[in-house]
Amino acid sequence: MSDENPVAILFSAKVKADRLRFETAPENSVVFTGDAAEDSTSGSTRTNLPDEVEENVTYRDVEVHYAIEAKLPPAADS
């Protein structure tokens, strides 16, 4: 049996855009609360879009694939 915690929730989204422009650069974060294990994670892969976007810059042929994995904590020994 694997030592890794099982994934309880997996959310995945993929978006594409011909053009994308930000008037204000967004701030974002993901916080896992409740019973989520410490190795829960999130992240994205991007095409033609930097990790930190610039305001008033038009990005073209953009693709973002984003995923969140919330994992269960290890079971307590009985």
Protein Blocks (a to p, Z undefined) as FASTA:
>chain_A
ZZbdcdfbdcddddddfbdcdfbacddddddehjbcfkbccddddehiafbdcehiaceh
iacdddddddddddddZZ
